[in-house]
Amino acid sequence: MSPDREELEALIHRYADGVLNLGETEQLNRLLETDRDAARCFSEQSILHALLRQKCRGQAEAAPRRFPWGRPAIAAAVLAAAGLALALFRSGPAASADDPSGDVALVRQGERLPVRPGQAVLPGDRILTGADGRLSIRFRGESTALHVPADSRVEFDADQGRGKRLTLKAGRLRCSVAPQPADRPFTVRTPHAETTVLGTTFRLSVSQGQTRLRVGEGQVRIAARDGGREPLLVAAGESATADAGGVRAAPPLGPWREVLSVDFRRGDPLPSGLEPVFCPSGRIDRPDRAFEFDPGIARLKDGVLRLSESRARPESMGLAALQWKNPLPDRVRVEVTLPHQPGRQLTITLGGTPFTGYRFNFQPGEHYWRGFHMDRIPAGLHALIQRDSRDIADVGKSHLIVVEKDGETYRAWVDGEERIEKDAAPLPPDPQGVALTVGATFTPLEIEAIRILER
C-alpha cells in the first residue's frame, strides 16, 4: 500500500469516527476533488462503515468504530457489503453534500447519519431537513447542483442507470442542471408528477396535495404520475401545477408594479400610507395588546428614518413600527434598505401586525435568534415556522432585506441570498385592517428606503 493510500484510509477512518479537524477536513476534500480513485474509496468505505454497523451492531458496539477486519464473521459481511457498495457507486454519478446548515440528516441503509461538508451522497440515500436545515448537493465533474431548503425530504433512486433520478417526497427543491445526455436525462418525481430535463434551472415544491413547478431557464417536461394526460412542456418564466386531477399550466404572472416607494437618503418625507405606531413593552404579552398611532417615534435625520421609543413616554420601551393598511394583495413584495448597524434587528410582518401576521426577523450579530427566521406570536405563544441560522455578516455597508408573498408561498432574501422559502396557511383578516408592518422591538431602527410592489 502506498503512503498516499495509507494517508487516505487514515483520513477516512478519522472521518467515520467524527474526529477530523479542520486541516484534515480540507486535506480530505482536496484528495476527493482531485483523485477519482480517492473519491471511489471514500464512497465505498462510507457505505461499508454504515452497513457493518447495521449488520454487526452487537459486535460493533463492543469494539472500536474502525473496520474490524480480523474477525471472520465480520470479514464475510465486509465482502458482501463491498460488492453492494461497488454496485451502488458504479450505478450512478458521484455527488457530495455542500454547506450543510442546521438540522440535516442523511439516511443510508436505514441508518440516520449526520451530514458533513464533502460527504458522499449515493444512490438509495435520503436527505431530510428540519425547520432550520438546508444544504446543497453537487455532482462531481459537472455544474449540476441541487439546493434543499428547510422542511424537505429528497430520495435518490437506487437505480441511476438511466440518468440522475430522485424523488421529492415533501418540501422544496431548487435545481440548476447542466446539459445532460439525451438518453440519460435528469428526472425528479413527486407524489403527483414527474419532471424531466436535459439542462435548465427550476424549482419544485410539494405541499397540500399539490406539486408546483416554476422554470427559470430552459424547458422542463412535466407529466402526471398516472399518465392520465398529455405531458406539458414548461418554458422559462412559466409555471405548472400537478395534483390528483392531472397537470395544468399556471396562468402567467405579470410584472411587479410599484405601489409605494420612499428613499429617505434623497430627502423623501414619510408617506401618508405608512403610519408610525407604538406598543409599550408592558402590553406586548397582554390580551389587549395593540398598536397606537404615535408620530413621535419617527424622526428623519441625516438621510435615514429613525424609529425609537415614544417621545410622549420617554421611559417606555416597546415595539415601534410603520404600518400599511392598504388591502394585502395575493402577491406582494416588500424591500427594506438598512444602513450598516451592527447588532440591530428588523421585523417585517405580512398579513397583519406582529401580533396577528407572519413575522420575518432579521438579526445580525450575536443574538439568540441570530440569522433570519419566520414565526408567529399569537397570544401567549411563540411559533417558530422556519429558521436560517447562518450568521448575517456586518460587512460595513447597507443591507437589503426582501420579503415576498406569492399566494401561500413566502420567501425572504438578505442581500440577494435566499433565507426563507415556506408554504403557510392563509391568515384571518387583521382586526385593524393592517396589511404589513416594518419595525423593531426594544431597539432603535434606522431605515434608508422602503418599496412595496404587487402583481
LOMI-689243 format. One line per field, with one value per residue (C-alpha): residue number from 1; x, y, z. Coordinates in Angstrom, 1 decimal. Layout:
N
resi (NUM, ...) .
xx (X, ...) .
yy (Y, ...) .
zz (Z, ...) .
This chain:
455
resi (1, 2, 3, 4, 5, 6, 7, 8, 9, 10, 11, 12, 13, 14, 15, 16, 17, 18, 19, 20, 21, 22, 23, 24, 25, 26, 27, 28, 29, 30, 31, 32, 33, 34, 35, 36, 37, 38, 39, 40, 41, 42, 43, 44, 45, 46, 47, 48, 49, 50, 51, 52, 53, 54, 55, 56, 57, 58, 59, 60, 61, 62, 63, 64, 65, 66, 67, 68, 69, 70, 71, 72, 73, 74, 75, 76, 77, 78, 79, 80, 81, 82, 83, 84, 85, 86, 87, 88, 89, 90, 91, 92, 93, 94, 95, 96, 97, 98, 99, 100, 101, 102, 103, 104, 105, 106, 107, 108, 109, 110, 111, 112, 113, 114, 115, 116, 117, 118, 119, 120, 121, 122, 123, 124, 125, 126, 127, 128, 129, 130, 131, 132, 133, 134, 135, 136, 137, 138, 139, 140, 141, 142, 143, 144, 145, 146, 147, 148, 149, 150, 151, 152, 153, 154, 155, 156, 157, 158, 159, 160, 161, 162, 163, 164, 165, 166, 167, 168, 169, 170, 171, 172, 173, 174, 175, 176, 177, 178, 179, 180, 181, 182, 183, 184, 185, 186, 187, 188, 189, 190, 191, 192, 193, 194, 195, 196, 197, 198, 199, 200, 201, 202, 203, 204, 205, 206, 207, 208, 209, 210, 211, 212, 213, 214, 215, 216, 217, 218, 219, 220, 221, 222, 223, 224, 225, 226, 227, 228, 229, 230, 231, 232, 233, 234, 235, 236, 237, 238, 239, 240, 241, 242, 243, 244, 245, 246, 247, 248, 249, 250, 251, 252, 253, 254, 255, 256, 257, 258, 259, 260, 261, 262, 263, 264, 265, 266, 267, 268, 269, 270, 271, 272, 273, 274, 275, 276, 277, 278, 279, 280, 281, 282, 283, 284, 285, 286, 287, 288, 289, 290, 291, 292, 293, 294, 295, 296, 297, 298, 299, 300, 301, 302, 303, 304, 305, 306, 307, 308, 309, 310, 311, 312, 313, 314, 315, 316, 317, 318, 319, 320, 321, 322, 323, 324, 325, 326, 327, 328, 329, 330, 331, 332, 333, 334, 335, 336, 337, 338, 339, 340, 341, 342, 343, 344, 345, 346, 347, 348, 349, 350, 351, 352, 353, 354, 355, 356, 357, 358, 359, 360, 361, 362, 363, 364, 365, 366, 367, 368, 369, 370, 371, 372, 373, 374, 375, 376, 377, 378, 379, 380, 381, 382, 383, 384, 385, 386, 387, 388, 389, 390, 391, 392, 393, 394, 395, 396, 397, 398, 399, 400, 401, 402, 403, 404, 405, 406, 407, 408, 409, 410, 411, 412, 413, 414, 415, 416, 417, 418, 419, 420, 421, 422, 423, 424, 425, 426, 427, 428, 429, 430, 431, 432, 433, 434, 435, 436, 437, 438, 439, 440, 441, 442, 443, 444, 445, 446, 447, 448, 449, 450, 451, 452, 453, 454, 455) .
xx (0.0, 1.5, 1.9, -0.8, -3.2, -2.4, -2.9, -6.2, -7.5, -6.4, -8.3, -11.4, -11.3, -11.0, -13.9, -16.0, -15.1, -16.1, -12.7, -11.4, -10.0, -10.4, -7.0, -7.6, -11.1, -9.6, -6.9, -9.5, -11.6, -8.6, -8.0, -11.6, -11.7, -8.5, -8.3, -11.1, -9.7, -9.8, -13.4, -14.3, -12.5, -14.3, -17.7, -17.2, -15.8, -18.6, -21.2, -19.2, -19.0, -22.8, -23.5, -21.2, -22.6, -26.1, -25.3, -22.9, -24.3, -23.9, -20.2, -19.5, -20.9, -18.3, -15.4, -13.9, -15.8, -13.0, -13.5, -12.7, -11.1, -9.7, -12.9, -14.1, -17.8, -17.5, -15.0, -17.7, -20.1, -17.4, -17.1, -20.8, -21.1, -18.2, -20.0, -23.1, -21.0, -19.3, -22.6, -24.2, -21.3, -20.9, -24.6, -24.9, -23.0, -20.8, -22.4, -21.5, -23.1, -22.1, -22.6, -25.0, -26.6, -28.9, -31.0, -29.9, -29.6, -28.7, -30.4, -28.4, -29.5, -31.9, -29.4, -29.6, -26.2, -25.1, -24.2, -20.7, -19.3, -18.0, -19.9, -20.8, -24.4, -25.1, -27.9, -30.5, -29.7, -32.4, -31.9, -34.0, -34.0, -35.7, -37.2, -33.7, -31.9, -30.6, -27.8, -26.7, -25.7, -23.2, -22.4, -18.7, -17.4, -20.3, -22.0, -25.3, -26.3, -29.4, -30.5, -32.6, -34.2, -35.8, -38.6, -37.9, -37.4, -35.4, -34.7, -32.0, -33.3, -31.2, -31.3, -29.3, -28.5, -30.9, -29.6, -29.9, -33.2, -34.6, -37.9, -39.1, -41.4, -42.1, -40.9, -39.0, -36.1, -34.2, -32.2, -29.6, -28.9, -26.0, -26.7, -27.4, -27.2, -30.5, -30.7, -29.8, -31.9, -32.3, -35.6, -37.4, -40.6, -43.1, -46.3, -48.2, -45.8, -42.6, -40.3, -37.6, -34.9, -31.8, -30.4, -32.1, -32.9, -36.2, -38.0, -40.3, -42.5, -44.8, -47.5, -51.2, -51.8, -50.2, -46.8, -45.8, -43.1, -41.5, -38.9, -36.1, -34.2, -34.6, -37.5, -38.9, -41.3, -43.8, -46.2, -48.8, -47.5, -50.6, -50.0, -53.6, -53.0, -50.5, -47.3, -46.7, -43.5, -42.9, -40.6, -38.5, -40.7, -43.7, -45.2, -47.4, -49.2, -50.0, -52.3, -54.8, -56.6, -53.6, -51.1, -52.1, -50.3, -50.4, -51.6, -48.7, -47.6, -47.4, -44.5, -44.2, -46.0, -44.7, -47.4, -45.1, -41.5, -39.7, -36.0, -35.0, -31.4, -32.7, -34.8, -38.2, -40.8, -42.6, -45.6, -49.1, -49.7, -47.1, -48.3, -45.9, -47.3, -46.1, -46.9, -45.3, -43.3, -45.8, -48.6, -46.8, -47.8, -51.2, -54.5, -55.4, -52.0, -52.4, -50.6, -51.4, -50.7, -47.7, -45.9, -43.3, -41.5, -40.4, -37.7, -36.0, -32.3, -29.2, -30.8, -32.4, -35.8, -35.2, -37.8, -37.3, -39.1, -42.2, -41.4, -44.7, -43.5, -39.7, -39.3, -41.2, -39.6, -41.6, -42.3, -42.0, -43.2, -44.6, -47.9, -49.6, -53.3, -54.0, -55.5, -52.8, -52.7, -52.2, -48.7, -46.7, -43.1, -41.5, -38.0, -36.3, -32.8, -31.0, -27.8, -24.8, -26.0, -24.1, -26.4, -29.6, -32.7, -35.7, -39.1, -41.3, -44.8, -47.2, -50.9, -51.3, -49.4, -46.6, -49.3, -51.5, -49.4, -46.3, -43.1, -39.8, -37.0, -33.5, -30.9, -27.2, -24.6, -24.6, -28.3, -30.2, -32.2, -29.2, -29.7, -33.1, -36.3, -40.1, -42.5, -45.8, -46.6, -50.3, -51.3, -49.1, -47.3, -44.2, -44.5, -41.2, -42.0, -38.6, -35.2, -31.9, -29.3, -26.4, -24.9, -25.5, -22.2, -21.8, -19.9, -19.8, -22.5, -26.2, -28.4, -31.3, -34.0, -36.7, -39.9, -42.3, -45.7, -46.9, -50.2, -49.5, -45.7, -43.4, -39.8, -37.2, -33.7, -30.9, -28.5, -29.7, -29.2, -32.4, -33.0, -36.7, -38.9, -42.1, -45.7, -48.0, -51.7, -53.9, -54.4, -57.7, -58.0, -56.3, -59.0, -57.5, -57.1, -53.3, -51.7, -48.0, -45.6, -41.9, -40.4, -38.2, -38.6, -36.7, -34.1, -33.9, -34.2, -32.8, -34.3, -32.8, -35.6, -38.8, -40.5, -43.8, -44.7, -47.6, -48.7) .
yy (0.0, 3.4, 6.1, 8.2, 5.3, 4.8, 8.5, 8.5, 5.5, 7.1, 10.2, 8.2, 6.3, 9.6, 11.0, 7.9, 8.3, 12.0, 13.3, 15.1, 18.5, 21.5, 21.0, 17.2, 18.0, 20.4, 17.8, 15.1, 17.4, 18.2, 14.4, 13.8, 16.7, 15.8, 12.0, 9.8, 6.7, 8.6, 9.6, 6.0, 4.7, 7.3, 6.4, 2.6, 2.7, 5.2, 2.6, -0.3, 1.6, 2.1, -1.5, -3.0, -1.1, -2.2, -5.9, -6.4, -4.0, -6.3, -6.9, -3.4, -1.7, -3.5, -2.8, 0.4, 2.0, 1.2, -1.7, -4.9, -6.7, -9.5, -11.2, -14.0, -13.4, -9.7, -10.1, -12.1, -9.3, -6.9, -8.9, -8.9, -5.2, -4.4, -5.9, -3.9, -0.7, -1.1, -1.8, 1.3, 3.5, 2.5, 2.6, 6.4, 9.7, 10.8, 13.6, 15.3, 17.5, 21.1, 23.7, 21.8, 24.0, 23.3, 20.1, 18.0, 14.2, 11.5, 8.1, 5.3, 1.6, 2.6, 4.4, 8.1, 9.8, 13.4, 15.3, 16.8, 19.0, 16.9, 13.8, 11.4, 11.2, 7.9, 6.1, 5.0, 7.8, 10.0, 13.6, 15.1, 18.8, 20.2, 23.7, 25.3, 22.8, 23.3, 22.1, 21.9, 18.8, 19.0, 16.4, 16.0, 16.6, 19.0, 22.1, 20.4, 21.5, 21.0, 23.2, 21.5, 24.1, 23.5, 21.0, 18.9, 15.2, 14.1, 10.5, 9.4, 6.4, 3.3, 2.7, 5.6, 3.7, 5.8, 9.2, 11.2, 10.2, 11.4, 11.9, 15.0, 13.5, 16.7, 20.3, 22.1, 21.6, 24.2, 22.7, 24.0, 21.3, 21.2, 19.8, 16.1, 13.3, 12.8, 9.2, 10.0, 13.0, 14.5, 13.3, 14.4, 12.7, 13.9, 12.2, 13.8, 14.3, 13.5, 16.2, 15.5, 18.0, 17.9, 21.2, 24.1, 25.8, 25.2, 25.0, 22.2, 22.2, 19.6, 20.7, 20.4, 17.7, 19.6, 19.8, 23.2, 23.8, 27.1, 27.2, 29.8, 28.8, 26.3, 23.9, 21.2, 18.4, 17.6, 14.6, 13.2, 10.1, 8.1, 9.1, 10.2, 13.3, 14.5, 15.9, 19.7, 21.4, 24.3, 27.1, 29.7, 32.1, 29.7, 27.6, 24.5, 22.5, 18.8, 17.1, 14.1, 15.8, 15.9, 18.5, 22.1, 25.2, 28.0, 31.5, 33.7, 36.3, 39.9, 42.2, 43.7, 47.1, 49.6, 50.9, 52.7, 53.9, 56.2, 56.9, 58.8, 59.2, 61.7, 63.6, 62.0, 62.6, 59.8, 59.0, 59.1, 55.4, 54.4, 55.2, 55.3, 53.2, 52.0, 49.3, 49.7, 46.6, 46.2, 45.4, 43.2, 40.0, 41.1, 40.0, 43.7, 44.4, 46.7, 49.5, 53.1, 55.9, 57.8, 60.2, 60.9, 57.6, 58.5, 61.1, 62.0, 62.9, 62.6, 60.6, 57.9, 57.5, 56.5, 54.6, 54.5, 54.9, 57.2, 60.9, 61.1, 58.2, 58.5, 56.0, 53.3, 50.8, 48.6, 47.8, 50.7, 50.2, 51.6, 50.0, 49.9, 49.5, 49.0, 45.6, 42.9, 41.5, 37.8, 38.6, 41.3, 42.1, 44.4, 45.7, 47.5, 49.0, 49.4, 51.3, 49.5, 48.9, 46.2, 44.3, 45.9, 44.0, 44.4, 42.7, 42.7, 41.4, 40.3, 39.7, 41.9, 43.4, 41.5, 40.1, 38.7, 38.2, 36.2, 37.8, 37.8, 38.7, 39.9, 39.8, 40.1, 39.5, 37.6, 37.1, 34.1, 34.1, 35.4, 35.0, 35.1, 33.4, 33.3, 32.9, 33.9, 35.2, 34.6, 35.5, 33.7, 31.6, 31.7, 29.5, 29.2, 28.3, 28.3, 29.4, 30.1, 30.0, 31.2, 34.4, 37.7, 39.4, 43.0, 44.0, 47.7, 48.6, 48.8, 45.6, 44.9, 42.7, 41.4, 39.5, 38.2, 36.6, 34.6, 33.1, 30.8, 30.7, 33.1, 33.8, 36.1, 37.3, 39.1, 40.9, 38.7, 35.4, 33.4, 32.7, 31.6, 29.6, 28.2, 27.5, 28.7, 28.6, 31.7, 34.1, 35.6, 39.3, 41.6, 43.2, 46.6, 46.1, 46.2, 44.6, 44.8, 46.4, 47.3, 47.8, 46.6, 45.6, 47.1, 48.7, 51.7, 51.1, 53.2, 52.8, 54.2, 53.1, 51.1, 49.8, 47.9, 46.1, 43.9, 41.9) .
zz (0.0, -1.0, 1.6, -0.2, 0.1, 3.8, 4.4, 2.6, 4.6, 7.8, 6.9, 6.0, 9.3, 11.2, 9.2, 10.0, 13.7, 13.6, 14.8, 11.7, 12.5, 10.1, 8.4, 7.9, 6.5, 3.9, 3.1, 2.5, 0.4, -1.8, -2.3, -3.2, -5.6, -7.5, -7.3, -8.7, -7.0, -3.7, -4.3, -5.1, -2.0, 0.2, -1.1, -0.8, 2.7, 3.8, 2.8, 4.3, 7.6, 7.7, 6.6, 9.1, 12.0, 10.9, 10.2, 13.1, 15.6, 18.6, 18.0, 16.7, 19.9, 22.0, 19.6, 18.2, 15.4, 12.9, 10.5, 12.4, 9.5, 11.6, 12.6, 10.2, 10.6, 10.1, 7.3, 5.4, 5.9, 4.6, 1.4, 0.8, 1.6, -0.7, -3.6, -2.8, -2.3, -5.7, -7.4, -5.8, -6.5, -10.1, -10.9, -10.5, -10.6, -7.6, -5.6, -2.4, 0.3, 0.3, 3.0, 5.3, 8.0, 10.9, 11.2, 8.2, 8.1, 5.6, 5.8, 4.3, 4.6, 7.3, 9.4, 10.1, 9.7, 10.3, 7.2, 6.9, 4.2, 1.3, 2.4, -0.5, -1.5, -3.2, -4.9, -2.4, 0.1, 1.6, 2.6, 5.4, 6.5, 9.6, 10.3, 10.3, 8.0, 4.4, 2.2, -1.4, -3.3, -6.1, -8.8, -9.5, -12.9, -13.9, -12.7, -11.7, -8.2, -6.0, -3.2, -0.5, 1.8, 5.2, 5.9, 2.8, 2.0, -1.0, -2.0, -4.6, -6.6, -6.1, -9.9, -11.5, -14.7, -16.9, -15.6, -12.4, -10.8, -7.5, -5.7, -3.8, -1.2, 0.7, 0.8, -1.9, -4.3, -6.4, -9.3, -11.6, -14.2, -16.6, -20.1, -19.8, -22.5, -24.3, -23.2, -19.6, -18.5, -15.1, -13.6, -10.4, -9.3, -6.7, -5.4, -8.3, -11.3, -13.0, -14.4, -17.0, -18.1, -20.2, -18.8, -17.0, -13.7, -12.0, -8.6, -7.4, -4.3, -2.7, -0.3, 0.5, -2.1, -5.0, -6.9, -8.2, -10.9, -11.8, -14.6, -14.5, -17.6, -20.4, -20.6, -18.3, -19.3, -16.6, -16.7, -14.3, -12.4, -13.5, -17.2, -17.5, -19.5, -22.1, -20.6, -20.6, -21.8, -19.5, -20.7, -18.9, -16.9, -16.9, -14.2, -13.9, -11.2, -10.7, -8.3, -8.3, -11.2, -13.5, -14.8, -15.7, -16.9, -14.4, -15.5, -16.5, -13.9, -14.9, -13.9, -10.5, -10.1, -7.6, -5.2, -2.7, -2.8, -0.4, -0.2, 2.9, 1.6, -1.0, 1.5, 0.8, 3.6, 5.3, 3.0, 4.4, 3.6, 6.3, 9.8, 12.8, 15.6, 19.0, 21.6, 25.1, 26.3, 29.2, 26.8, 24.3, 26.1, 27.3, 25.6, 24.9, 23.2, 20.2, 18.4, 18.9, 16.4, 17.6, 15.2, 17.8, 17.3, 13.7, 13.1, 9.9, 10.2, 8.0, 5.3, 7.5, 9.2, 12.9, 14.8, 18.6, 21.9, 22.2, 22.9, 24.8, 27.1, 27.0, 29.8, 27.9, 25.6, 23.2, 19.7, 17.2, 13.6, 10.4, 9.4, 6.0, 5.8, 2.1, 1.3, 1.1, -2.5, -3.1, -4.5, -2.7, -2.3, 0.4, 0.1, 3.0, 2.9, 6.2, 6.9, 8.5, 12.1, 13.9, 16.2, 15.1, 14.2, 11.8, 11.7, 8.5, 9.1, 6.3, 6.8, 9.9, 12.8, 14.5, 16.8, 14.0, 10.9, 9.8, 11.0, 9.2, 11.5, 10.5, 13.3, 12.5, 15.1, 18.4, 19.2, 20.4, 17.1, 15.1, 11.4, 9.8, 10.9, 10.2, 13.1, 14.6, 18.1, 18.8, 22.3, 24.9, 22.3, 20.1, 16.9, 15.0, 11.4, 9.6, 10.6, 8.7, 11.4, 9.3, 10.6, 8.7, 8.3, 9.2, 6.1, 6.7, 4.1, 3.7, 3.9, 1.5, 3.1, 0.8, 1.8, -0.8, -0.7, -3.7, -2.8, 0.1, -0.5, 1.4, 0.6, 2.0, 1.0, 2.7, 0.3, -2.6, -0.7, -0.1, 3.6, 3.8, 1.5, 3.1, 2.3, 5.1, 5.8, 5.0, 7.9, 9.0, 8.3, 10.8, 13.1, 12.5, 8.7, 8.8, 5.8, 6.8, 9.2, 9.3, 12.7, 15.6, 19.3, 22.2, 19.9, 17.7, 14.0, 11.1, 7.6, 4.4, 1.9, 1.6, -1.5, -1.8, -5.0, -6.1, -9.2) .
